[in-house]
Amino acid sequence: MSTVRRSTAALAALPALLAPAAPAHAMHANPVAGCARPPAVPGAERQVAACLDDLTTAGTVASGHTVPADWAGLHPAGTRNPRGVPGMQIDGYFPDDSAFNTHHGWNHDSQFVIRLPERWNGGLVVSGSPGTRRQYANDVTVSDWVLAKGYAFASTDKGNGGADFHRDGRRPGDAIAEWNDRTTQLARAAKAAVAQRYGRAPRRTYAAGISNGGYLVRWQLENRPGLYDGGIDAEGTLWRPDGPHLLTYLPPALRAYPAYASTGSPEAHARIVDAGYTPGSEFLWDYHFNVYWGLTQRIYREELDPAYEGDETDYDYASRPKQVRQAVARISLTGRIRKPMLTLHGTYDALLPITKNSDLYASMVRAQGKSRMHRYYRLEGGNHVDGLYGAYPGKLRPLLPCMRAAFTALERWTSLNGETPPPSTTLPRPATGDLANDCTLNS
């Protein structure tokens, strides 16, 4: 249970959830000569700082300032990332009374990392981890790239993690709610640390995240807009009291898939499609059934409806007591964003189906009258996890290059000139080219 607010967050880039177990990773001190005195991170119970020759994963893997298991499988094979960004890294944790995170042998949750490049462009990027991974999960997908552009970077483990995250908190929904609180806590602390380090507050602060991290971006821009200038939401998880959400579309898919797999039953296929999964993504269903669907259903049901005792495939959210809907309401989104946001989602997402998540969230934004500050790009052939691109290069496309293109568009949109991003659209899958690194937001 946490001292901020017991909670957990929405689903996740689930391969994150099943990433290799990370060892208790020891910090290696590799201070650069002349390293400046580190800023004090407000509210931190512990912090350890080092000045490094390279803050990107090209350097931090060797120096012990990242944990590769956190980001394994989240980017496509062939991703080109920058390297050679010197600066200061601060690792630490905020007060908390749960201990799912064993990184650095600390056995303490609410761990964070803050990276401060020597050549700063005046900006800050804040992120929360996808799935139930830890604070380094965005090192390849976000940190490397924004550091090379000159941004300071901060990331949180969200206050709890792993397949047992639902054990954190006193009430149903506490663990997920904590994810939002910890992101807010880090954003405030990182802005203060940046101001100490460089002598002035960030000129621009952006939120960026994937899956559960995308959910955090949405929640922050709806509820804490004063902390940010905009955000990038990649395939964020959607929670609403009346659904749809994980607990409404996973059970019917779990029930129907065995019959579809064994006989090719058209009825079973129709039930999976009705649950939200896109026709054409069938080649991904077996993998997701065996790896993600059942586990995801169980751990989020344990968090939001721990009193249920039946088989997960028989779970019926609509028939559950009102207390379950109340737990979901605590973590739900409204679509009332108050800062510019760009959303990306793949049409072949076989974990968080696009029609039940980002398609619906975009309509919620419209219903709130906020379309002018939102852009939504549907990626034809995009799946939930870019690590699967290497297995199906002729069928899938990665989200990461488009996430980076969206970030550049967000920078221009929030600049003094206010260059408007391309209109919301479905982006066809390119027939040729370097899909692992290139993307244009124009259809």
C-alpha positions as CSV (number, residue, x, y, z in Angstrom):
1,M,0.0,0.0,0.0
2,S,1.3,3.4,-0.8
3,T,1.5,6.7,1.1
4,V,0.3,8.7,-1.9
5,R,-2.9,6.9,-2.9
6,R,-3.3,3.1,-3.3
7,S,-3.9,2.5,-6.8
8,T,-2.7,1.0,-10.0
9,A,-3.3,1.9,-13.5
10,A,-4.7,0.7,-16.6
11,L,-3.6,-2.2,-18.7
12,A,-0.3,-2.0,-20.3
13,A,2.0,-2.8,-23.1
14,L,1.7,-6.3,-21.7
15,P,4.8,-7.8,-23.0
16,A,6.0,-5.3,-20.4
17,L,4.1,-7.3,-17.9
18,L,5.8,-10.5,-18.9
19,A,9.3,-9.0,-19.4
20,P,12.2,-11.1,-18.1
21,A,12.5,-10.7,-14.4
22,A,15.1,-8.1,-13.7
23,P,17.9,-8.8,-11.2
24,A,18.5,-6.6,-8.2
25,H,20.6,-4.3,-10.2
26,A,23.5,-2.5,-8.5
27,M,24.3,1.1,-9.4
28,H,27.8,1.6,-10.8
29,A,29.4,5.0,-10.1
30,N,31.0,6.4,-13.3
31,P,31.2,10.1,-12.4
32,V,32.5,12.5,-15.1
33,A,35.2,14.8,-14.0
34,G,33.8,18.2,-13.0
35,C,30.3,16.9,-12.4
36,A,28.1,19.6,-10.9
37,R,26.5,19.2,-7.5
38,P,23.2,17.4,-8.2
39,P,19.9,19.1,-7.5
40,A,17.7,17.8,-4.6
41,V,14.6,16.1,-5.9
42,P,11.7,17.5,-3.8
43,G,10.0,14.8,-1.7
44,A,12.5,12.0,-2.5
45,E,13.4,9.7,0.3
46,R,16.5,8.6,-1.5
47,Q,18.5,9.7,-4.5
48,V,21.8,8.7,-6.1
49,A,23.3,10.9,-8.8
50,A,26.1,10.3,-11.3
51,C,27.4,12.3,-14.2
52,L,27.8,10.0,-17.2
53,D,29.6,10.2,-20.5
54,D,26.4,8.9,-22.2
55,L,22.8,9.0,-20.8
56,T,21.4,6.9,-23.6
57,T,21.1,3.1,-23.5
58,A,24.3,2.9,-25.5
59,G,26.1,4.0,-22.4
60,T,23.8,3.2,-19.5
61,V,23.7,-0.5,-20.2
62,A,27.4,-0.8,-19.6
63,S,27.4,1.7,-16.6
64,G,24.5,0.0,-14.8
65,H,22.2,3.0,-15.1
66,T,19.4,1.2,-16.8
67,V,17.8,-2.3,-16.6
68,P,17.4,-3.8,-20.1
69,A,14.6,-6.2,-18.8
70,D,12.4,-3.2,-18.3
71,W,12.4,-2.3,-22.0
72,A,12.9,-5.7,-23.6
73,G,10.5,-6.3,-26.5
74,L,9.0,-2.8,-26.6
75,H,10.7,-1.6,-29.8
76,P,11.1,-3.1,-33.3
77,A,14.2,-4.9,-34.4
78,G,16.3,-2.4,-36.4
79,T,15.4,0.7,-34.4
80,R,18.1,3.3,-34.8
81,N,18.6,5.3,-31.6
82,P,21.0,8.2,-30.9
83,R,23.9,7.9,-28.5
84,G,26.6,10.0,-26.9
85,V,24.6,12.4,-24.7
86,P,26.6,13.4,-21.6
87,G,24.9,14.6,-18.5
88,M,23.6,13.7,-15.0
89,Q,21.4,10.9,-14.0
90,I,19.5,10.8,-10.7
91,D,17.9,7.6,-9.5
92,G,15.8,7.4,-6.3
93,Y,12.5,6.8,-4.7
94,F,9.7,8.6,-3.0
95,P,8.3,7.4,0.4
96,D,6.1,4.3,-0.1
97,D,5.2,1.3,1.9
98,S,5.1,-1.3,-0.9
99,A,8.1,-3.2,-2.3
100,F,7.4,-4.8,-5.6
101,N,10.4,-3.0,-7.3
102,T,13.7,-4.7,-6.5
103,H,15.9,-2.6,-8.8
104,H,19.3,-1.7,-7.3
105,G,18.5,-3.9,-4.3
106,W,16.3,-1.2,-2.9
107,N,13.2,-3.3,-2.6
108,H,11.1,-0.1,-2.6
109,D,8.4,1.1,-4.9
110,S,7.9,4.6,-6.3
111,Q,11.3,4.5,-7.9
112,F,12.2,7.2,-10.5
113,V,14.9,8.2,-12.9
114,I,15.7,11.7,-13.9
115,R,18.2,12.5,-16.7
116,L,19.7,16.0,-17.2
117,P,21.7,16.4,-20.4
118,E,24.6,18.8,-20.4
119,R,23.2,20.6,-23.5
120,W,19.6,21.4,-22.5
121,N,17.0,22.7,-24.9
122,G,14.8,24.1,-22.1
123,G,12.3,21.2,-22.2
124,L,11.2,18.3,-20.0
125,V,9.6,15.0,-20.9
126,V,7.7,13.0,-18.2
127,S,6.6,9.4,-18.6
128,G,5.2,6.5,-16.8
129,S,6.0,2.9,-17.6
130,P,3.8,0.7,-19.9
131,G,2.2,-2.5,-18.6
132,T,3.4,-3.3,-15.2
133,R,7.1,-2.6,-15.9
134,R,9.5,-0.4,-14.0
135,Q,11.0,3.1,-14.5
136,Y,13.4,2.3,-17.3
137,A,10.8,0.8,-19.6
138,N,10.8,3.9,-21.8
139,D,14.6,4.2,-22.1
140,V,14.7,3.1,-25.7
141,T,11.3,4.3,-26.9
142,V,11.3,7.7,-25.4
143,S,14.4,8.6,-23.3
144,D,17.2,8.1,-25.8
145,W,15.5,10.1,-28.5
146,V,14.4,13.1,-26.4
147,L,17.7,13.3,-24.6
148,A,19.4,13.6,-28.0
149,K,17.1,16.5,-28.8
150,G,18.2,18.2,-25.6
151,Y,15.2,17.5,-23.3
152,A,15.5,16.5,-19.6
153,F,13.7,13.2,-19.0
154,A,11.9,11.7,-16.0
155,S,10.2,8.4,-15.6
156,T,8.4,6.6,-12.7
157,D,7.6,2.9,-11.9
158,K,4.1,4.2,-11.0
159,G,4.3,3.1,-7.4
160,N,3.7,-0.7,-7.9
161,G,4.3,-3.3,-10.6
162,G,4.5,-6.9,-11.7
163,A,1.7,-9.4,-11.9
164,D,0.9,-8.9,-8.2
165,F,0.4,-5.1,-8.4
166,H,-3.2,-5.6,-7.3
167,R,-1.9,-6.5,-3.9
168,D,-1.1,-2.9,-3.3
169,G,-3.7,-0.7,-1.7
170,R,-6.7,-1.0,0.7
171,R,-9.6,-0.6,-1.7
172,P,-10.3,-1.9,-5.2
173,G,-8.8,0.5,-7.7
174,D,-6.2,1.9,-5.3
175,A,-3.2,0.5,-7.1
176,I,-4.2,2.0,-10.5
177,A,-5.1,5.3,-8.9
178,E,-1.6,5.5,-7.5
179,W,-0.2,5.3,-11.0
180,N,-1.8,8.7,-11.7
181,D,-0.6,10.2,-8.3
182,R,3.0,9.0,-8.8
183,T,3.1,10.5,-12.3
184,T,1.9,13.9,-10.9
185,Q,4.4,13.6,-8.0
186,L,7.3,13.0,-10.4
187,A,6.3,15.8,-12.8
188,R,6.3,18.3,-10.0
189,A,9.6,17.1,-8.6
190,A,11.3,16.8,-11.9
191,K,10.3,20.4,-12.9
192,A,11.8,21.6,-9.6
193,A,15.0,19.5,-10.1
194,V,15.4,20.9,-13.6
195,A,15.0,24.4,-12.4
196,Q,17.7,23.8,-9.8
197,R,20.1,22.2,-12.3
198,Y,19.8,24.8,-15.1
199,G,18.8,27.9,-13.2
200,R,15.3,28.2,-14.8
201,A,12.1,26.3,-15.0
202,P,11.3,24.2,-18.1
203,R,10.0,26.2,-21.0
204,R,8.0,23.2,-22.3
205,T,6.9,20.1,-20.4
206,Y,5.4,17.1,-22.3
207,A,3.9,13.8,-21.1
208,A,4.6,10.8,-23.3
209,G,3.7,7.1,-22.8
210,I,2.7,3.8,-24.3
211,S,-0.3,1.6,-23.3
212,N,-0.7,2.1,-19.5
213,G,1.7,5.0,-20.0
214,G,-0.6,6.4,-22.7
215,Y,-3.5,6.1,-20.2
216,L,-1.4,8.2,-17.8
217,V,-0.9,10.9,-20.4
218,R,-4.7,11.1,-21.0
219,W,-5.4,11.3,-17.3
220,Q,-2.7,13.9,-16.7
221,L,-4.0,16.2,-19.5
222,E,-7.5,15.8,-18.2
223,N,-6.8,16.3,-14.5
224,R,-3.4,18.0,-14.1
225,P,-3.1,20.2,-17.3
226,G,-1.2,22.9,-15.5
227,L,1.9,20.7,-15.3
228,Y,2.2,20.1,-19.1
229,D,2.2,21.8,-22.4
230,G,1.0,18.7,-24.3
231,G,1.3,15.0,-24.6
232,I,1.8,11.9,-26.8
233,D,-0.6,9.0,-26.1
234,A,0.4,5.8,-27.8
235,E,-2.4,3.1,-27.6
236,G,-3.5,4.2,-24.1
237,T,-5.8,2.0,-22.1
238,L,-9.4,3.2,-21.7
239,W,-11.4,2.8,-18.5
240,R,-15.0,3.9,-18.2
241,P,-17.6,2.9,-15.5
242,D,-20.0,1.5,-18.1
243,G,-17.3,0.0,-20.3
244,P,-16.0,-1.1,-22.7
245,H,-12.7,-1.9,-21.0
246,L,-10.5,-4.9,-20.3
247,L,-13.0,-6.7,-18.1
248,T,-15.7,-6.5,-20.8
249,Y,-13.9,-7.6,-24.0
250,L,-11.4,-10.1,-22.7
251,P,-13.8,-12.7,-21.2
252,P,-15.8,-13.2,-24.4
253,A,-12.5,-13.5,-26.4
254,L,-11.2,-16.0,-23.8
255,R,-14.4,-18.1,-24.0
256,A,-14.5,-18.2,-27.8
257,Y,-10.9,-18.7,-28.8
258,P,-10.5,-22.4,-28.0
259,A,-13.4,-23.3,-30.3
260,Y,-12.0,-21.1,-33.0
261,A,-8.5,-22.5,-32.7
262,S,-9.7,-26.1,-32.7
263,T,-12.4,-26.0,-35.4
264,G,-12.2,-22.7,-37.1
265,S,-15.8,-22.1,-35.9
266,P,-17.4,-19.1,-37.7
267,E,-19.5,-18.5,-34.6
268,A,-16.5,-18.4,-32.3
269,H,-14.7,-16.1,-34.8
270,A,-17.7,-13.8,-34.8
271,R,-17.7,-13.6,-31.0
272,I,-14.1,-12.6,-30.9
273,V,-14.7,-9.9,-33.6
274,D,-17.7,-8.7,-31.7
275,A,-15.5,-8.4,-28.6
276,G,-13.5,-5.8,-30.6
277,Y,-10.7,-7.7,-32.3
278,T,-10.1,-6.6,-35.9
279,P,-10.6,-9.1,-38.7
280,G,-7.2,-9.6,-40.3
281,S,-5.5,-9.8,-37.0
282,E,-6.3,-13.5,-36.5
283,F,-2.6,-14.5,-37.0
284,L,-1.9,-12.8,-33.7
285,W,-4.7,-14.3,-31.6
286,D,-3.1,-17.6,-30.6
287,Y,0.0,-15.8,-29.2
288,H,-2.2,-13.3,-27.3
289,F,-4.5,-16.0,-26.0
290,N,-1.6,-18.0,-24.6
291,V,0.5,-15.1,-23.4
292,Y,-1.7,-12.1,-22.5
293,W,-5.5,-12.4,-22.5
294,G,-5.9,-14.7,-19.5
295,L,-3.2,-13.2,-17.4
296,T,-4.4,-9.6,-18.1
297,Q,-8.0,-10.5,-17.3
298,R,-7.0,-12.1,-14.0
299,I,-4.7,-9.4,-12.6
300,Y,-7.0,-6.4,-13.5
301,R,-10.1,-8.3,-12.3
302,E,-8.2,-9.0,-9.0
303,E,-7.5,-5.2,-8.7
304,L,-11.0,-4.0,-9.5
305,D,-13.2,-6.9,-8.4
306,P,-11.3,-9.0,-5.9
307,A,-14.6,-10.6,-4.5
308,Y,-15.3,-12.5,-7.7
309,E,-14.6,-16.2,-7.4
310,G,-15.7,-17.8,-10.7
311,D,-13.7,-18.7,-13.8
312,E,-12.3,-15.7,-15.6
313,T,-13.8,-16.8,-18.9
314,D,-17.3,-16.6,-17.3
315,Y,-16.7,-13.1,-15.9
316,D,-19.7,-10.8,-16.6
317,Y,-18.9,-7.2,-15.7
318,A,-22.5,-6.0,-16.3
319,S,-23.8,-8.4,-13.6
320,R,-21.3,-7.5,-10.9
321,P,-22.2,-5.4,-7.8
322,K,-22.2,-1.6,-8.1
323,Q,-19.0,-1.4,-6.0
324,V,-17.1,-2.8,-9.0
325,R,-18.4,0.0,-11.2
326,Q,-17.4,2.5,-8.5
327,A,-13.9,1.1,-8.4
328,V,-13.6,1.6,-12.2
329,A,-15.1,5.1,-11.9
330,R,-12.1,6.1,-9.7
331,I,-9.7,5.5,-12.6
332,S,-11.9,6.4,-15.5
333,L,-11.3,8.9,-18.3
334,T,-13.7,11.6,-19.6
335,G,-12.1,12.8,-22.8
336,R,-11.9,16.4,-21.3
337,I,-8.3,17.0,-22.2
338,R,-7.1,20.6,-21.5
339,K,-3.8,20.6,-23.4
340,P,-2.8,19.5,-26.9
341,M,-2.5,15.7,-27.3
342,L,-1.7,13.4,-30.2
343,T,-3.0,9.8,-30.0
344,L,-1.7,6.8,-32.0
345,H,-3.2,3.3,-32.1
346,G,-2.7,0.2,-34.4
347,T,-5.7,-1.4,-36.2
348,Y,-4.2,-4.9,-35.4
349,D,-3.9,-4.3,-31.7
350,A,-4.7,-7.8,-30.3
351,L,-4.5,-6.8,-26.7
352,L,-6.3,-3.4,-26.5
353,P,-8.6,-3.5,-29.5
354,I,-8.7,-0.2,-31.3
355,T,-12.5,0.0,-31.6
356,K,-12.9,-0.4,-27.8
357,N,-10.1,2.0,-26.8
358,S,-8.7,4.8,-28.9
359,D,-11.6,5.0,-31.4
360,L,-14.0,5.4,-28.5
361,Y,-11.7,7.8,-26.6
362,A,-11.4,10.1,-29.7
363,S,-15.2,10.2,-29.8
364,M,-15.2,11.1,-26.0
365,V,-12.8,14.0,-26.8
366,R,-15.1,15.2,-29.5
367,A,-18.2,15.0,-27.2
368,Q,-16.4,17.2,-24.7
369,G,-15.8,19.8,-27.4
370,K,-12.0,19.3,-27.3
371,S,-11.3,18.1,-30.9
372,R,-9.3,21.3,-31.7
373,M,-6.6,20.2,-29.3
374,H,-6.5,16.5,-30.3
375,R,-5.2,14.6,-33.2
376,Y,-5.8,10.8,-33.7
377,Y,-3.8,8.6,-36.0
378,R,-4.9,5.1,-36.7
379,L,-2.0,3.0,-37.9
380,E,-3.0,0.3,-40.4
381,G,-1.3,-2.9,-39.4
382,G,0.0,-1.6,-36.0
383,N,0.0,-4.0,-33.1
384,H,0.2,-3.4,-29.4
385,V,3.8,-4.5,-29.1
386,D,6.5,-3.4,-31.5
387,G,8.6,-6.3,-30.6
388,L,6.4,-8.5,-32.7
389,Y,7.2,-6.6,-35.8
390,G,10.3,-8.8,-36.5
391,A,8.1,-12.0,-36.5
392,Y,5.6,-10.5,-39.0
393,P,7.4,-7.8,-41.0
394,G,5.1,-8.3,-44.0
395,K,1.9,-7.8,-42.0
396,L,2.7,-5.4,-39.1
397,R,4.1,-2.0,-38.7
398,P,5.7,-0.5,-35.6
399,L,4.2,2.4,-33.7
400,L,7.5,3.9,-32.5
401,P,8.5,5.8,-35.6
402,C,5.0,7.4,-35.8
403,M,5.2,8.2,-32.1
404,R,8.4,10.1,-32.8
405,A,6.8,11.9,-35.7
406,A,3.9,12.8,-33.5
407,F,6.3,14.2,-30.9
408,T,7.9,16.5,-33.5
409,A,4.4,17.6,-34.6
410,L,3.5,18.3,-30.9
411,E,6.7,20.5,-30.6
412,R,5.6,22.6,-33.6
413,W,2.0,22.7,-32.5
414,T,3.0,24.1,-29.0
415,S,5.6,26.5,-30.3
416,L,5.1,30.3,-30.7
417,N,4.1,29.8,-34.3
418,G,1.6,27.1,-33.5
419,E,2.0,24.9,-36.6
420,T,-1.1,22.7,-36.8
421,P,-0.5,18.9,-37.1
422,P,-1.9,16.9,-40.0
423,P,-5.6,16.1,-39.6
424,S,-6.7,12.9,-37.7
425,T,-6.7,10.0,-40.1
426,T,-6.0,6.3,-40.7
427,L,-2.4,5.9,-42.0
428,P,-2.1,3.1,-44.6
429,R,0.7,0.6,-44.0
430,P,3.6,1.6,-46.3
431,A,4.3,-1.1,-48.9
432,T,8.1,-0.4,-48.8
433,G,10.6,1.5,-46.8
434,D,12.2,1.4,-43.4
435,L,9.1,0.8,-41.3
436,A,11.2,0.5,-38.1
437,N,12.4,4.0,-38.3
438,D,10.3,6.1,-40.7
439,C,6.8,7.5,-40.5
440,T,4.8,10.4,-41.9
441,L,1.6,11.5,-40.3
442,N,0.1,12.5,-43.7
443,S,-2.1,9.8,-45.2
